[in-house]
């Protein structure tokens, strides 16, 4: 999460609230000033989808990822 509702880097409380509100079970981390997210954003649209294959191979960056794309990289 790059920004909270005030447009600043989210606090731990912001991240916890976000995860709890949406029932997330995966880690939610702060991305100060979009430092990491902007490395993978190419067309100015959010969300950005990045597909990783086993071994952390980057298969698609900022692309539409469909079921068949995911199935193709599964072991």
C-alpha positions in Angstrom: 0.0 0.0 0.0 1.6 3.2 -1.1 -0.8 5.8 0.4 -3.5 6.0 3.0 -6.6 8.2 2.6 -4.6 11.3 3.5 -2.1 10.6 0.6 0.8 9.7 2.9 2.8 6.5 3.5 0.5 4.3 5.5 1.2 3.5 9.2 1.2 0.0 10.7 -2.4 0.8 11.9 -3.4 1.7 8.4 -2.0 -1.5 7.0 -3.7 -3.6 9.7 -7.0 -1.9 9.2 -6.8 -2.5 5.4 -6.0 -6.2 5.9 -8.8 -6.6 8.5 -11.4 -4.7 6.5 -10.8 -6.9 3.4 -10.1 -10.1 5.1 -6.6 -10.4 3.8 -4.4 -13.2 5.1 -1.3 -12.3 3.1 1.2 -9.6 4.3 0.4 -6.0 3.5 3.3 -3.7 3.5 3.9 0.1 3.0 5.5 1.2 -0.2 6.8 4.7 0.6 6.5 7.1 -2.3 5.6 4.2 -4.6 9.3 3.3 -4.5 8.7 -0.4 -5.4 5.3 -0.3 -7.1 6.5 2.2 -9.8 9.3 -0.2 -10.9 6.6 -2.5 -12.3 4.0 0.1 -13.4 4.3 0.9 -17.1 1.0 2.2 -18.3 -0.2 4.5 -15.5 -3.0 2.2 -14.5 -3.7 0.5 -11.1 -3.8 -2.4 -10.4 -0.6 -3.6 -11.8 -0.4 -7.4 -12.3 2.9 -9.2 -12.3 3.1 -12.9 -12.9 5.8 -14.9 -11.3 6.7 -18.5 -12.1 8.3 -20.9 -9.8 11.8 -19.8 -8.9 10.7 -16.2 -8.9 11.0 -15.9 -12.7 9.2 -12.8 -13.9 6.8 -13.9 -16.7 4.6 -10.8 -17.1 4.9 -7.2 -15.9 2.0 -4.8 -15.9 0.0 -7.1 -18.1 -3.4 -8.7 -18.1 -2.9 -12.1 -16.5 -5.6 -14.7 -17.2 -6.3 -18.2 -15.9 -4.5 -19.8 -18.8 -1.4 -17.6 -18.1 -1.3 -18.8 -14.5 -1.9 -22.4 -15.5 0.9 -22.3 -18.0 3.5 -21.5 -15.4 2.3 -24.0 -12.7 4.7 -26.9 -12.1 
